[in-house]
Each structure stands twice: as structure tokens, then as C-alpha cells.
Amino acid sequence: MFGRHIKEVRVNKGLSLREFCRQLGEDASNWSKVERELVAPPQDRQKLERIADILGIKKGGERNKVFDMASVDAGHIPEYVMTDKEVLKALPMFFRTVGSVKPTAEELAQLIENIKKGA
């Protein structure tokens, strides 16, 4: 997810792998493994910010999406999810639903209520 997305943005910008890596200060062969999703993306926030800056990814929604992809691809739940108590309470139901375990009527009603509240 992260690697393919970054590669797509980089290629669309006309930025070669070598030039991107030169600007980022990374070895091209190592970074190629990230883009091919053979190794996990970096988790360092400063490095992720630098990647977004080099690629011209604006602050806000698209940049946050890139940070989320980096977390998920590394097997982590994004930090803002882990610090939101209401969202955190809904995660077990979410995981069961994604895993094809049908939520109870009460759980479904609570999820709908949380969505309405913007939680």
C-alpha cells in the first residue's frame, strides 16, 4: 500500500528513483525494496514528512493518508486511533466485522451512533 502509493506519486512527478533517493538521503536499492513492499516503510515522523515534502504531498488529508499507510504497512494502528478512547472502544467490533464475525444488534446500534457523532 505505502510503497506502491509512493512509487506512483514519484513516477507521476517525473522523479527518478535515484533522484528521489538522493534528495531523501537513502540508498536506491534499499528504497526500491520499500516501493516493492519487500520491507516495511519508515516509521520516523521526520522521515515521512521529508518524503511527503519531496513529493509535494500537501499537509492535511493526503499527507495523513500516507502516514496512515506507513503505520498500517508496518503492522501498527495509527497513533491518533490509539489515543482516541471512543474509537479505541469500537475497534473490537470493527475487527470482528472485518473478520466476518457479525456484530450484535447492540454493537451495530452503537457503531451507528458513533458514526453520527463523528467519533
Biopython code that builds the backbone (N, CA, C, O; Angstrom):
import numpy as np
from Bio.PDB.StructureBuilder import StructureBuilder

atoms = [
    (1, "MET", "N", (0.822, -1.175, 0.000)),
    (1, "MET", "CA", (0.000, 0.000, 0.000)),
    (1, "MET", "C", (0.880, 1.258, 0.000)),
    (1, "MET", "O", (0.824, 2.043, -0.946)),
    (2, "PHE", "N", (1.687, 1.458, 1.043)),
    (2, "PHE", "CA", (2.535, 2.643, 1.139)),
    (2, "PHE", "C", (3.533, 2.696, -0.012)),
    (2, "PHE", "O", (3.621, 3.697, -0.722)),
    (3, "GLY", "N", (4.278, 1.620, -0.190)),
    (3, "GLY", "CA", (5.326, 1.607, -1.207)),
    (3, "GLY", "C", (4.800, 1.849, -2.599)),
    (3, "GLY", "O", (5.365, 2.640, -3.355)),
    (4, "ARG", "N", (3.714, 1.169, -2.945)),
    (4, "ARG", "CA", (3.128, 1.352, -4.284)),
    (4, "ARG", "C", (2.622, 2.767, -4.465)),
    (4, "ARG", "O", (2.776, 3.359, -5.534)),
    (5, "HIS", "N", (2.013, 3.314, -3.411)),
    (5, "HIS", "CA", (1.487, 4.678, -3.493)),
    (5, "HIS", "C", (2.619, 5.687, -3.688)),
    (5, "HIS", "O", (2.535, 6.564, -4.547)),
    (6, "ILE", "N", (3.664, 5.558, -2.896)),
    (6, "ILE", "CA", (4.799, 6.479, -3.005)),
    (6, "ILE", "C", (5.428, 6.372, -4.393)),
    (6, "ILE", "O", (5.756, 7.389, -5.004)),
    (7, "LYS", "N", (5.596, 5.163, -4.887)),
    (7, "LYS", "CA", (6.173, 4.992, -6.220)),
    (7, "LYS", "C", (5.290, 5.656, -7.276)),
    (7, "LYS", "O", (5.794, 6.325, -8.177)),
    (8, "GLU", "N", (3.982, 5.472, -7.165)),
    (8, "GLU", "CA", (3.064, 6.076, -8.134)),
    (8, "GLU", "C", (3.170, 7.600, -8.120)),
    (8, "GLU", "O", (3.221, 8.230, -9.176)),
    (9, "VAL", "N", (3.202, 8.188, -6.932)),
    (9, "VAL", "CA", (3.321, 9.648, -6.820)),
    (9, "VAL", "C", (4.664, 10.096, -7.383)),
    (9, "VAL", "O", (4.731, 11.077, -8.123)),
    (10, "ARG", "N", (5.731, 9.384, -7.038)),
    (10, "ARG", "CA", (7.080, 9.731, -7.508)),
    (10, "ARG", "C", (7.151, 9.693, -9.032)),
    (10, "ARG", "O", (7.663, 10.621, -9.659)),
    (11, "VAL", "N", (6.636, 8.620, -9.623)),
    (11, "VAL", "CA", (6.668, 8.476, -11.084)),
    (11, "VAL", "C", (5.820, 9.555, -11.741)),
    (11, "VAL", "O", (6.231, 10.140, -12.743)),
    (12, "ASN", "N", (4.636, 9.825, -11.187)),
    (12, "ASN", "CA", (3.763, 10.869, -11.743)),
    (12, "ASN", "C", (4.409, 12.242, -11.684)),
    (12, "ASN", "O", (4.120, 13.102, -12.517)),
    (13, "LYS", "N", (5.285, 12.457, -10.702)),
    (13, "LYS", "CA", (6.027, 13.723, -10.589)),
    (13, "LYS", "C", (7.230, 13.763, -11.531)),
    (13, "LYS", "O", (7.893, 14.793, -11.652)),
    (14, "GLY", "N", (7.508, 12.647, -12.193)),
    (14, "GLY", "CA", (8.664, 12.577, -13.087)),
    (14, "GLY", "C", (9.978, 12.496, -12.345)),
    (14, "GLY", "O", (11.021, 12.879, -12.875)),
    (15, "LEU", "N", (9.933, 12.004, -11.133)),
    (15, "LEU", "CA", (11.124, 11.918, -10.289)),
    (15, "LEU", "C", (11.670, 10.496, -10.344)),
    (15, "LEU", "O", (10.983, 9.540, -9.984)),
    (16, "SER", "N", (12.913, 10.369, -10.798)),
    (16, "SER", "CA", (13.524, 9.027, -10.876)),
    (16, "SER", "C", (13.788, 8.496, -9.473)),
    (16, "SER", "O", (13.865, 9.260, -8.510)),
    (17, "LEU", "N", (13.924, 7.204, -9.372)),
    (17, "LEU", "CA", (14.223, 6.579, -8.088)),
    (17, "LEU", "C", (15.525, 7.136, -7.520)),
    (17, "LEU", "O", (15.607, 7.463, -6.336)),
    (18, "ARG", "N", (16.543, 7.242, -8.377)),
    (18, "ARG", "CA", (17.843, 7.741, -7.900)),
    (18, "ARG", "C", (17.768, 9.184, -7.405)),
    (18, "ARG", "O", (18.354, 9.519, -6.375)),
    (19, "GLU", "N", (17.053, 10.033, -8.129)),
    (19, "GLU", "CA", (16.947, 11.434, -7.716)),
    (19, "GLU", "C", (16.145, 11.545, -6.416)),
    (19, "GLU", "O", (16.516, 12.300, -5.517)),
    (20, "PHE", "N", (15.063, 10.802, -6.323)),
    (20, "PHE", "CA", (14.263, 10.803, -5.095)),
    (20, "PHE", "C", (15.125, 10.375, -3.909)),
    (20, "PHE", "O", (15.109, 11.017, -2.858)),
    (21, "CYS", "N", (15.871, 9.295, -4.082)),
    (21, "CYS", "CA", (16.721, 8.782, -3.008)),
    (21, "CYS", "C", (17.853, 9.750, -2.673)),
    (21, "CYS", "O", (18.245, 9.870, -1.512)),
    (22, "ARG", "N", (18.376, 10.435, -3.679)),
    (22, "ARG", "CA", (19.412, 11.430, -3.419)),
    (22, "ARG", "C", (18.856, 12.531, -2.515)),
    (22, "ARG", "O", (19.504, 12.941, -1.552)),
    (23, "GLN", "N", (17.660, 13.002, -2.831)),
    (23, "GLN", "CA", (17.040, 14.062, -2.025)),
    (23, "GLN", "C", (16.680, 13.570, -0.623)),
    (23, "GLN", "O", (16.742, 14.326, 0.346)),
    (24, "LEU", "N", (16.308, 12.308, -0.530)),
    (24, "LEU", "CA", (15.903, 11.739, 0.751)),
    (24, "LEU", "C", (17.096, 11.289, 1.595)),
    (24, "LEU", "O", (16.995, 11.154, 2.814)),
    (25, "GLY", "N", (18.234, 11.058, 0.917)),
    (25, "GLY", "CA", (19.410, 10.564, 1.631)),
    (25, "GLY", "C", (19.337, 9.074, 1.891)),
    (25, "GLY", "O", (19.837, 8.584, 2.903)),
    (26, "GLU", "N", (18.711, 8.355, 0.974)),
    (26, "GLU", "CA", (18.558, 6.903, 1.095)),
    (26, "GLU", "C", (19.277, 6.208, -0.049)),
    (26, "GLU", "O", (19.482, 6.790, -1.114)),
    (27, "ASP", "N", (19.655, 4.968, 0.180)),
    (27, "ASP", "CA", (20.237, 4.141, -0.856)),
    (27, "ASP", "C", (19.113, 3.668, -1.778)),
    (27, "ASP", "O", (18.096, 3.160, -1.305)),
    (28, "ALA", "N", (19.290, 3.830, -3.082)),
    (28, "ALA", "CA", (18.239, 3.498, -4.047)),
    (28, "ALA", "C", (17.838, 2.028, -3.997)),
    (28, "ALA", "O", (16.656, 1.705, -4.115)),
    (29, "SER", "N", (18.803, 1.143, -3.825)),
    (29, "SER", "CA", (18.453, -0.284, -3.807)),
    (29, "SER", "C", (17.639, -0.633, -2.564)),
    (29, "SER", "O", (16.742, -1.475, -2.626)),
    (30, "ASN", "N", (17.945, 0.004, -1.444)),
    (30, "ASN", "CA", (17.157, -0.234, -0.235)),
    (30, "ASN", "C", (15.761, 0.363, -0.371)),
    (30, "ASN", "O", (14.773, -0.265, 0.008)),
    (31, "TRP", "N", (15.682, 1.579, -0.911)),
    (31, "TRP", "CA", (14.383, 2.223, -1.053)),
    (31, "TRP", "C", (13.502, 1.465, -2.054)),
    (31, "TRP", "O", (12.281, 1.415, -1.904)),
    (32, "SER", "N", (14.120, 0.891, -3.051)),
    (32, "SER", "CA", (13.376, 0.101, -4.023)),
    (32, "SER", "C", (12.624, -1.032, -3.333)),
    (32, "SER", "O", (11.527, -1.396, -3.757)),
    (33, "LYS", "N", (13.197, -1.581, -2.291)),
    (33, "LYS", "CA", (12.538, -2.653, -1.532)),
    (33, "LYS", "C", (11.305, -2.130, -0.805)),
    (33, "LYS", "O", (10.326, -2.856, -0.638)),
    (34, "VAL", "N", (11.349, -0.882, -0.377)),
    (34, "VAL", "CA", (10.176, -0.266, 0.253)),
    (34, "VAL", "C", (9.077, -0.111, -0.795)),
    (34, "VAL", "O", (7.922, -0.455, -0.545)),
    (35, "GLU", "N", (9.439, 0.407, -1.965)),
    (35, "GLU", "CA", (8.454, 0.622, -3.022)),
    (35, "GLU", "C", (7.860, -0.700, -3.527)),
    (35, "GLU", "O", (6.704, -0.742, -3.947)),
    (36, "ARG", "N", (8.645, -1.767, -3.484)),
    (36, "ARG", "CA", (8.145, -3.084, -3.907)),
    (36, "ARG", "C", (7.490, -3.824, -2.745)),
    (36, "ARG", "O", (7.035, -4.959, -2.891)),
    (37, "GLU", "N", (7.451, -3.168, -1.599)),
    (37, "GLU", "CA", (6.810, -3.674, -0.398)),
    (37, "GLU", "C", (7.437, -4.963, 0.118)),
    (37, "GLU", "O", (6.754, -5.846, 0.637)),
    (38, "LEU", "N", (8.754, -5.046, -0.039)),
    (38, "LEU", "CA", (9.514, -6.180, 0.499)),
    (38, "LEU", "C", (9.971, -5.893, 1.929)),
    (38, "LEU", "O", (10.210, -6.812, 2.712)),
    (39, "VAL", "N", (10.087, -4.609, 2.256)),
    (39, "VAL", "CA", (10.420, -4.192, 3.623)),
    (39, "VAL", "C", (9.404, -3.140, 4.062)),
    (39, "VAL", "O", (8.812, -2.443, 3.238)),
    (40, "ALA", "N", (9.219, -3.043, 5.366)),
    (40, "ALA", "CA", (8.257, -2.091, 5.925)),
    (40, "ALA", "C", (8.707, -0.652, 5.679)),
    (40, "ALA", "O", (9.904, -0.370, 5.633)),
    (41, "PRO", "N", (7.759, 0.238, 5.525)),
    (41, "PRO", "CA", (8.103, 1.647, 5.337)),
    (41, "PRO", "C", (8.686, 2.240, 6.619)),
    (41, "PRO", "O", (8.524, 1.678, 7.702)),
    (42, "PRO", "N", (9.359, 3.367, 6.487)),
    (42, "PRO", "CA", (9.905, 4.018, 7.682)),
    (42, "PRO", "C", (8.770, 4.452, 8.609)),
    (42, "PRO", "O", (7.656, 4.723, 8.161)),
    (43, "GLN", "N", (9.067, 4.513, 9.895)),
    (43, "GLN", "CA", (8.086, 4.943, 10.887)),
    (43, "GLN", "C", (8.442, 6.284, 11.507)),
    (43, "GLN", "O", (7.631, 6.885, 12.212)),
    (44, "ASP", "N", (9.639, 6.745, 11.247)),
    (44, "ASP", "CA", (10.093, 8.021, 11.782)),
    (44, "ASP", "C", (9.283, 9.157, 11.164)),
    (44, "ASP", "O", (9.267, 9.321, 9.944)),
    (45, "ARG", "N", (8.623, 9.925, 11.993)),
    (45, "ARG", "CA", (7.736, 11.002, 11.504)),
    (45, "ARG", "C", (8.499, 12.019, 10.663)),
    (45, "ARG", "O", (7.985, 12.484, 9.645)),
    (46, "GLN", "N", (9.715, 12.373, 11.070)),
    (46, "GLN", "CA", (10.504, 13.342, 10.305)),
    (46, "GLN", "C", (10.825, 12.813, 8.907)),
    (46, "GLN", "O", (10.782, 13.562, 7.932)),
    (47, "LYS", "N", (11.143, 11.533, 8.813)),
    (47, "LYS", "CA", (11.440, 10.941, 7.502)),
    (47, "LYS", "C", (10.182, 10.928, 6.646)),
    (47, "LYS", "O", (10.240, 11.245, 5.458)),
    (48, "LEU", "N", (9.042, 10.563, 7.236)),
    (48, "LEU", "CA", (7.789, 10.568, 6.480)),
    (48, "LEU", "C", (7.425, 11.978, 6.018)),
    (48, "LEU", "O", (6.931, 12.163, 4.906)),
    (49, "GLU", "N", (7.667, 12.955, 6.860)),
    (49, "GLU", "CA", (7.432, 14.364, 6.470)),
    (49, "GLU", "C", (8.340, 14.735, 5.310)),
    (49, "GLU", "O", (7.907, 15.402, 4.371)),
    (50, "ARG", "N", (9.585, 14.312, 5.366)),
    (50, "ARG", "CA", (10.556, 14.610, 4.298)),
    (50, "ARG", "C", (10.109, 13.967, 2.986)),
    (50, "ARG", "O", (10.177, 14.601, 1.933)),
    (51, "ILE", "N", (9.659, 12.732, 3.040)),
    (51, "ILE", "CA", (9.164, 12.043, 1.842)),
    (51, "ILE", "C", (8.005, 12.841, 1.242)),
    (51, "ILE", "O", (7.972, 13.096, 0.038)),
    (52, "ALA", "N", (7.057, 13.229, 2.096)),
    (52, "ALA", "CA", (5.898, 13.992, 1.620)),
    (52, "ALA", "C", (6.330, 15.335, 1.030)),
    (52, "ALA", "O", (5.787, 15.771, 0.015)),
    (53, "ASP", "N", (7.301, 15.989, 1.661)),
    (53, "ASP", "CA", (7.797, 17.275, 1.133)),
    (53, "ASP", "C", (8.429, 17.098, -0.245)),
    (53, "ASP", "O", (8.146, 17.864, -1.166)),
    (54, "ILE", "N", (9.276, 16.099, -0.381)),
    (54, "ILE", "CA", (9.956, 15.855, -1.661)),
    (54, "ILE", "C", (8.934, 15.594, -2.764)),
    (54, "ILE", "O", (9.098, 16.049, -3.896)),
    (55, "LEU", "N", (7.885, 14.861, -2.424)),
    (55, "LEU", "CA", (6.884, 14.501, -3.421)),
    (55, "LEU", "C", (5.789, 15.556, -3.587)),
    (55, "LEU", "O", (4.888, 15.400, -4.411)),
    (56, "GLY", "N", (5.873, 16.620, -2.805)),
    (56, "GLY", "CA", (4.885, 17.694, -2.920)),
    (56, "GLY", "C", (3.511, 17.303, -2.412)),
    (56, "GLY", "O", (2.499, 17.815, -2.891)),
    (57, "ILE", "N", (3.469, 16.404, -1.451)),
    (57, "ILE", "CA", (2.186, 15.990, -0.871)),
    (57, "ILE", "C", (1.815, 17.032, 0.184)),
    (57, "ILE", "O", (2.515, 17.215, 1.180)),
    (58, "LYS", "N", (0.703, 17.700, -0.064)),
    (58, "LYS", "CA", (0.288, 18.804, 0.802)),
    (58, "LYS", "C", (-0.138, 18.310, 2.177)),
    (58, "LYS", "O", (-0.601, 17.182, 2.344)),
    (59, "LYS", "N", (0.034, 19.196, 3.159)),
    (59, "LYS", "CA", (-0.387, 18.874, 4.520)),
    (59, "LYS", "C", (-1.894, 18.728, 4.551)),
    (59, "LYS", "O", (-2.619, 19.411, 3.827)),
    (60, "GLY", "N", (-2.347, 17.833, 5.394)),
    (60, "GLY", "CA", (-3.779, 17.584, 5.505)),
    (60, "GLY", "C", (-4.107, 16.166, 5.110)),
    (60, "GLY", "O", (-3.345, 15.238, 5.383)),
    (61, "GLY", "N", (-5.241, 16.004, 4.469)),
    (61, "GLY", "CA", (-5.785, 14.689, 4.167)),
    (61, "GLY", "C", (-4.856, 13.741, 3.448)),
    (61, "GLY", "O", (-4.659, 12.614, 3.902)),
    (62, "GLU", "N", (-4.276, 14.166, 2.331)),
    (62, "GLU", "CA", (-3.423, 13.259, 1.548)),
    (62, "GLU", "C", (-2.158, 12.889, 2.321)),
    (62, "GLU", "O", (-1.734, 11.733, 2.298)),
    (63, "ARG", "N", (-1.563, 13.846, 2.993)),
    (63, "ARG", "CA", (-0.356, 13.563, 3.777)),
    (63, "ARG", "C", (-0.682, 12.614, 4.927)),
    (63, "ARG", "O", (0.072, 11.683, 5.208)),
    (64, "ASN", "N", (-1.800, 12.856, 5.582)),
    (64, "ASN", "CA", (-2.211, 11.968, 6.681)),
    (64, "ASN", "C", (-2.469, 10.561, 6.183)),
    (64, "ASN", "O", (-2.174, 9.585, 6.872)),
    (65, "LYS", "N", (-3.021, 10.460, 4.981)),
    (65, "LYS", "CA", (-3.270, 9.143, 4.381)),
    (65, "LYS", "C", (-1.946, 8.394, 4.201)),
    (65, "LYS", "O", (-1.870, 7.194, 4.466)),
    (66, "VAL", "N", (-0.913, 9.093, 3.754)),
    (66, "VAL", "CA", (0.407, 8.481, 3.565)),
    (66, "VAL", "C", (0.960, 8.008, 4.910)),
    (66, "VAL", "O", (1.516, 6.913, 4.999)),
    (67, "PHE", "N", (0.812, 8.822, 5.951)),
    (67, "PHE", "CA", (1.290, 8.429, 7.280)),
    (67, "PHE", "C", (0.531, 7.203, 7.788)),
    (67, "PHE", "O", (1.120, 6.301, 8.383)),
    (68, "ASP", "N", (-0.779, 7.178, 7.548)),
    (68, "ASP", "CA", (-1.578, 6.021, 7.965)),
    (68, "ASP", "C", (-1.134, 4.758, 7.228)),
    (68, "ASP", "O", (-1.017, 3.692, 7.834)),
    (69, "MET", "N", (-0.887, 4.877, 5.927)),
    (69, "MET", "CA", (-0.439, 3.716, 5.153)),
    (69, "MET", "C", (0.882, 3.191, 5.689)),
    (69, "MET", "O", (1.081, 1.979, 5.769)),
    (70, "ALA", "N", (1.788, 4.092, 6.057)),
    (70, "ALA", "CA", (3.085, 3.674, 6.600)),
    (70, "ALA", "C", (2.882, 2.899, 7.903)),
    (70, "ALA", "O", (3.527, 1.874, 8.123)),
    (71, "SER", "N", (1.994, 3.384, 8.759)),
    (71, "SER", "CA", (1.723, 2.693, 10.027)),
    (71, "SER", "C", (1.129, 1.317, 9.787)),
    (71, "SER", "O", (1.602, 0.320, 10.333)),
    (72, "VAL", "N", (0.097, 1.272, 8.972)),
    (72, "VAL", "CA", (-0.608, 0.010, 8.736)),
    (72, "VAL", "C", (0.307, -1.014, 8.072)),
    (72, "VAL", "O", (0.305, -2.187, 8.444)),
    (73, "ASP", "N", (1.092, -0.567, 7.082)),
    (73, "ASP", "CA", (2.003, -1.499, 6.407)),
    (73, "ASP", "C", (3.063, -2.067, 7.347)),
    (73, "ASP", "O", (3.590, -3.155, 7.114)),
    (74, "ALA", "N", (3.370, -1.327, 8.403)),
    (74, "ALA", "CA", (4.343, -1.815, 9.385)),
    (74, "ALA", "C", (3.657, -2.625, 10.488)),
    (74, "ALA", "O", (4.308, -3.082, 11.428)),
    (75, "GLY", "N", (2.328, -2.798, 10.365)),
    (75, "GLY", "CA", (1.600, -3.586, 11.341)),
    (75, "GLY", "C", (1.208, -2.822, 12.588)),
    (75, "GLY", "O", (1.011, -3.416, 13.648)),
    (76, "HIS", "N", (1.094, -1.498, 12.467)),
    (76, "HIS", "CA", (0.749, -0.653, 13.611)),
    (76, "HIS", "C", (-0.590, 0.034, 13.375)),
    (76, "HIS", "O", (-0.955, 0.348, 12.242)),
    (77, "ILE", "N", (-1.302, 0.257, 14.452)),
    (77, "ILE", "CA", (-2.503, 1.084, 14.394)),
    (77, "ILE", "C", (-2.030, 2.525, 14.561)),
    (77, "ILE", "O", (-1.257, 2.812, 15.475)),
    (78, "PRO", "N", (-2.480, 3.438, 13.696)),
    (78, "PRO", "CA", (-2.024, 4.836, 13.802)),
    (78, "PRO", "C", (-2.224, 5.408, 15.207)),
    (78, "PRO", "O", (-3.208, 5.105, 15.882)),
    (79, "GLU", "N", (-1.283, 6.228, 15.627)),
    (79, "GLU", "CA", (-1.252, 6.773, 16.983)),
    (79, "GLU", "C", (-2.534, 7.511, 17.349)),
    (79, "GLU", "O", (-3.022, 7.371, 18.470)),
    (80, "TYR", "N", (-3.090, 8.298, 16.424)),
    (80, "TYR", "CA", (-4.290, 9.059, 16.758)),
    (80, "TYR", "C", (-5.478, 8.144, 17.045)),
    (80, "TYR", "O", (-6.385, 8.525, 17.786)),
    (81, "VAL", "N", (-5.484, 6.945, 16.470)),
    (81, "VAL", "CA", (-6.544, 5.987, 16.770)),
    (81, "VAL", "C", (-6.350, 5.453, 18.190)),
    (81, "VAL", "O", (-7.308, 5.318, 18.951)),
    (82, "MET", "N", (-5.114, 5.155, 18.528)),
    (82, "MET", "CA", (-4.821, 4.572, 19.837)),
    (82, "MET", "C", (-5.057, 5.549, 20.983)),
    (82, "MET", "O", (-5.232, 5.121, 22.124)),
    (83, "THR", "N", (-5.065, 6.839, 20.709)),
    (83, "THR", "CA", (-5.261, 7.824, 21.775)),
    (83, "THR", "C", (-6.697, 8.320, 21.862)),
    (83, "THR", "O", (-7.022, 9.084, 22.771)),
    (84, "ASP", "N", (-7.568, 7.908, 20.941)),
    (84, "ASP", "CA", (-8.974, 8.309, 20.965)),
    (84, "ASP", "C", (-9.769, 7.201, 21.657)),
    (84, "ASP", "O", (-9.996, 6.141, 21.074)),
    (85, "LYS", "N", (-10.189, 7.445, 22.888)),
    (85, "LYS", "CA", (-10.838, 6.418, 23.700)),
    (85, "LYS", "C", (-12.128, 5.899, 23.066)),
    (85, "LYS", "O", (-12.414, 4.705, 23.153)),
    (86, "GLU", "N", (-12.900, 6.760, 22.439)),
    (86, "GLU", "CA", (-14.152, 6.327, 21.815)),
    (86, "GLU", "C", (-13.884, 5.424, 20.613)),
    (86, "GLU", "O", (-14.534, 4.391, 20.449)),
    (87, "VAL", "N", (-12.940, 5.811, 19.785)),
    (87, "VAL", "CA", (-12.602, 4.993, 18.621)),
    (87, "VAL", "C", (-11.992, 3.677, 19.085)),
    (87, "VAL", "O", (-12.295, 2.618, 18.536)),
    (88, "LEU", "N", (-11.142, 3.746, 20.089)),
    (88, "LEU", "CA", (-10.497, 2.551, 20.619)),
    (88, "LEU", "C", (-11.530, 1.532, 21.122)),
    (88, "LEU", "O", (-11.358, 0.327, 20.937)),
    (89, "LYS", "N", (-12.595, 2.018, 21.755)),
    (89, "LYS", "CA", (-13.644, 1.112, 22.234)),
    (89, "LYS", "C", (-14.354, 0.419, 21.078)),
    (89, "LYS", "O", (-14.841, -0.701, 21.236)),
    (90, "ALA", "N", (-14.419, 1.068, 19.918)),
    (90, "ALA", "CA", (-15.123, 0.492, 18.767)),
    (90, "ALA", "C", (-14.250, -0.490, 17.978)),
    (90, "ALA", "O", (-14.771, -1.234, 17.147)),
    (91, "LEU", "N", (-12.944, -0.506, 18.220)),
    (91, "LEU", "CA", (-12.056, -1.360, 17.436)),
    (91, "LEU", "C", (-12.390, -2.855, 17.509)),
    (91, "LEU", "O", (-12.371, -3.518, 16.472)),
    (92, "PRO", "N", (-12.695, -3.414, 18.687)),
    (92, "PRO", "CA", (-13.009, -4.845, 18.694)),
    (92, "PRO", "C", (-14.171, -5.200, 17.758)),
    (92, "PRO", "O", (-14.114, -6.203, 17.047)),
    (93, "MET", "N", (-15.223, -4.374, 17.762)),
    (93, "MET", "CA", (-16.350, -4.631, 16.868)),
    (93, "MET", "C", (-15.921, -4.484, 15.412)),
    (93, "MET", "O", (-16.322, -5.270, 14.553)),
    (94, "PHE", "N", (-15.111, -3.480, 15.146)),
    (94, "PHE", "CA", (-14.620, -3.274, 13.785)),
    (94, "PHE", "C", (-13.837, -4.498, 13.315)),
    (94, "PHE", "O", (-14.056, -4.987, 12.207)),
    (95, "PHE", "N", (-12.928, -4.991, 14.152)),
    (95, "PHE", "CA", (-12.107, -6.143, 13.764)),
    (95, "PHE", "C", (-12.958, -7.397, 13.568)),
    (95, "PHE", "O", (-12.708, -8.186, 12.657)),
    (96, "ARG", "N", (-13.962, -7.575, 14.427)),
    (96, "ARG", "CA", (-14.840, -8.737, 14.250)),
    (96, "ARG", "C", (-15.613, -8.625, 12.943)),
    (96, "ARG", "O", (-15.781, -9.611, 12.225)),
    (97, "THR", "N", (-16.082, -7.416, 12.639)),
    (97, "THR", "CA", (-16.838, -7.209, 11.409)),
    (97, "THR", "C", (-15.966, -7.444, 10.191)),
    (97, "THR", "O", (-16.390, -8.097, 9.237)),
    (98, "VAL", "N", (-14.769, -6.922, 10.216)),
    (98, "VAL", "CA", (-13.839, -7.137, 9.111)),
    (98, "VAL", "C", (-13.509, -8.616, 8.989)),
    (98, "VAL", "O", (-13.328, -9.125, 7.883)),
    (99, "GLY", "N", (-13.430, -9.297, 10.106)),
    (99, "GLY", "CA", (-13.144, -10.726, 10.112)),
    (99, "GLY", "C", (-14.373, -11.586, 9.867)),
    (99, "GLY", "O", (-14.349, -12.792, 10.115)),
    (100, "SER", "N", (-15.441, -10.976, 9.386)),
    (100, "SER", "CA", (-16.698, -11.659, 9.033)),
    (100, "SER", "C", (-17.447, -12.229, 10.235)),
    (100, "SER", "O", (-18.231, -13.166, 10.083)),
    (101, "VAL", "N", (-17.219, -11.685, 11.411)),
    (101, "VAL", "CA", (-17.998, -12.067, 12.577)),
    (101, "VAL", "C", (-19.043, -10.972, 12.753)),
    (101, "VAL", "O", (-18.711, -9.823, 13.046)),
    (102, "LYS", "N", (-20.295, -11.338, 12.572)),
    (102, "LYS", "CA", (-21.382, -10.366, 12.588)),
    (102, "LYS", "C", (-21.522, -9.723, 13.972)),
    (102, "LYS", "O", (-21.573, -10.431, 14.978)),
    (103, "PRO", "N", (-21.584, -8.381, 14.032)),
    (103, "PRO", "CA", (-21.769, -7.720, 15.329)),
    (103, "PRO", "C", (-23.200, -7.937, 15.832)),
    (103, "PRO", "O", (-24.120, -8.203, 15.058)),
    (104, "THR", "N", (-23.350, -7.817, 17.136)),
    (104, "THR", "CA", (-24.693, -7.910, 17.707)),
    (104, "THR", "C", (-25.480, -6.666, 17.327)),
    (104, "THR", "O", (-24.904, -5.672, 16.886)),
    (105, "ALA", "N", (-26.802, -6.720, 17.497)),
    (105, "ALA", "CA", (-27.648, -5.562, 17.188)),
    (105, "ALA", "C", (-27.241, -4.364, 18.044)),
    (105, "ALA", "O", (-27.231, -3.227, 17.573)),
    (106, "GLU", "N", (-26.907, -4.632, 19.300)),
    (106, "GLU", "CA", (-26.481, -3.552, 20.200)),
    (106, "GLU", "C", (-25.168, -2.923, 19.723)),
    (106, "GLU", "O", (-25.026, -1.701, 19.721)),
    (107, "GLU", "N", (-24.226, -3.754, 19.327)),
    (107, "GLU", "CA", (-22.942, -3.248, 18.834)),
    (107, "GLU", "C", (-23.133, -2.440, 17.550)),
    (107, "GLU", "O", (-22.502, -1.400, 17.365)),
    (108, "LEU", "N", (-23.993, -2.918, 16.679)),
    (108, "LEU", "CA", (-24.263, -2.213, 15.433)),
    (108, "LEU", "C", (-24.916, -0.857, 15.721)),
    (108, "LEU", "O", (-24.561, 0.148, 15.106)),
    (109, "ALA", "N", (-25.856, -0.834, 16.645)),
    (109, "ALA", "CA", (-26.503, 0.428, 17.022)),
    (109, "ALA", "C", (-25.484, 1.402, 17.596)),
    (109, "ALA", "O", (-25.537, 2.599, 17.316)),
    (110, "GLN", "N", (-24.551, 0.886, 18.404)),
    (110, "GLN", "CA", (-23.515, 1.755, 18.989)),
    (110, "GLN", "C", (-22.590, 2.293, 17.900)),
    (110, "GLN", "O", (-22.200, 3.460, 17.937)),
    (111, "LEU", "N", (-22.241, 1.454, 16.938)),
    (111, "LEU", "CA", (-21.397, 1.909, 15.835)),
    (111, "LEU", "C", (-22.093, 3.012, 15.045)),
    (111, "LEU", "O", (-21.468, 4.013, 14.695)),
    (112, "ILE", "N", (-23.368, 2.837, 14.765)),
    (112, "ILE", "CA", (-24.135, 3.865, 14.042)),
    (112, "ILE", "C", (-24.158, 5.151, 14.833)),
    (112, "ILE", "O", (-23.992, 6.232, 14.269)),
    (113, "GLU", "N", (-24.363, 5.047, 16.141)),
    (113, "GLU", "CA", (-24.377, 6.233, 16.989)),
    (113, "GLU", "C", (-23.017, 6.935, 16.977)),
    (113, "GLU", "O", (-22.950, 8.163, 16.917)),
    (114, "ASN", "N", (-21.942, 6.160, 17.035)),
    (114, "ASN", "CA", (-20.594, 6.743, 16.997)),
    (114, "ASN", "C", (-20.340, 7.457, 15.675)),
    (114, "ASN", "O", (-19.727, 8.524, 15.646)),
    (115, "ILE", "N", (-20.810, 6.867, 14.591)),
    (115, "ILE", "CA", (-20.619, 7.489, 13.272)),
    (115, "ILE", "C", (-21.393, 8.795, 13.210)),
    (115, "ILE", "O", (-20.885, 9.794, 12.703)),
    (116, "LYS", "N", (-22.623, 8.797, 13.725)),
    (116, "LYS", "CA", (-23.434, 10.014, 13.726)),
    (116, "LYS", "C", (-22.762, 11.120, 14.519)),
    (116, "LYS", "O", (-22.825, 12.288, 14.136)),
    (117, "LYS", "N", (-22.120, 10.760, 15.623)),
    (117, "LYS", "CA", (-21.432, 11.727, 16.477)),
    (117, "LYS", "C", (-20.099, 12.163, 15.890)),
    (117, "LYS", "O", (-19.505, 13.144, 16.338)),
    (118, "GLY", "N", (-19.632, 11.433, 14.891)),
    (118, "GLY", "CA", (-18.340, 11.761, 14.294)),
    (118, "GLY", "C", (-17.176, 11.182, 15.059)),
    (118, "GLY", "O", (-16.044, 11.645, 14.916)),
    (119, "ALA", "N", (-17.438, 10.172, 15.873)),
    (119, "ALA", "CA", (-16.376, 9.552, 16.689)),
    (119, "ALA", "C", (-15.509, 8.664, 15.840)),
    (119, "ALA", "O", (-14.564, 8.057, 16.345)),
]
sb = StructureBuilder()
sb.init_structure("model")
sb.init_model(0)
sb.init_chain("A")
sb.init_seg("    ")
for serial, (resi, resn, name, xyz) in enumerate(atoms, 1):
    if name == "N":
        sb.init_residue(resn, " ", resi, " ")
    sb.init_atom(name, np.array(xyz, "f"), 0.0, 1.0, " ", f" {name:<3s}", serial, name[0])
structure = sb.get_structure()
